[in-house]
Amino acid sequence: MKLICAIVKPFKVPELVDAFRNDPGFPGMTVLQGGGFGRERARPHPHSPMEDLSDFSSHSVILVGAPAAQAEAIMERMARIAHTGQPGDGKVFVLSLEAAIALTTGERGEAALA
């Protein structure tokens, strides 16, 4: 199992949700709002007002728990959709996920990801 963590520009979230929502094999996602900075300072993006750029720039964090066999494809698809070519586009990380349990059903492991 893998945990995919994508840090993206907030205006890219609807496009990412639309891309995965109707995929019957996609396990689901959680979206969080955040802020931060990287080595390169993000420049104003055409879809982002200037006041968004202070010490931290706004971003969204998308979390996906997925079977290991799906992780690479999900990561590549997210990276392709979220790319704008501007500094501050974000990152996609894939981490090993040791265990999972579905709170509703008690299912464990990959069965808990669906």
N, C-alpha and C positions, 0 to 999 in steps of 0.2 A: 504494500500500500504506500501511497505517496500523498504528501500535502503540497499542493500548488498554491503559491502565494504570489499574486500579481499586484504590483503597485503601478497604478495607471492614472492618467488625467481623468477627472470626474466626468467630463463630457463624452468620454469613450465608453462609460459603463452601459448606457442603453444599447449601444451597438454590440457590446459583448454579451449582454443578456439576451438580445434578440438572436444572436448567432447560436447560442447554446440552448435556449428555452425549448425548442422543438426537436432537439436531438434526443431520441428515445434512450440512448445508452449513456447520456450524460448524468452524473450522479447528483448534481445540484451545486449551488454556490452560496456563499455568504459575502455580503458587501459591507465594508466599514468605511467611514470617512476619516481622513487623517491629514496631516501636514508634515512637511519635512524639507530637507535640502540634500543635495548631492555635491559632488566636486564641481560640476559646472552649474553656474547659476542659470536657472530657467529664464528665458526671455518671454515677454508677453506673447501669448498665443492668440491668433485671431478669434478664438472662441472664449477667451478668458479676459475679464476686465483687468486693467492695470493694478487696481488695489489688491488683487490676489497675490501680488508679488511683494512680500515683505521679507522678513527673515525666513519664514517657512512658506513654501508654496503648497496649495491644496492638492490633495490626491485622494484616490480611493484605493482600498485594499480589498482584493477579491481572494477568498479562500475556497479551495476545492479539495476535498478528500476524494481520491480516485484510486482504482486498482492500478498497480504498477504498469500493466500492459497498456493503459490508456494515457498515462501521464505525459509522455513525449508528445503525442498528438494534440492533447489539450494545451500544453505549453506552447507549442508552435502556432496553433490557431490563435491563442490569446495574443502572442507577440505580433503576429501578422495584423490582427484587427486593431490593436492599441497603438501601433506605430504611426507617428506623424512625421518623423524625421527631425523634430525640434529637440533641443536640449531639455531635459526634464520629462521626457516621455515615460520613464519609469523602468521597472525591472520585472522579470518573472523568475521566481525561485522554485525549485523542486526539492523537497526534503523527505527523508524517509519517515514514514508514519508507523510507529511500533504497534499501536493497538487502537481499536475503535469500538465503541459500544453505542447502539441505538437506544436512547433513553425510553422510547415508547415501547419497543418490542423486546429489548434485551439482547437482540442479535449482536454478534461480535465479529470482528475482522471485516473482510470485504463485504459481507452480507449487511453490515451496519452502514455502509456507504450509500446504499440506494435509498 
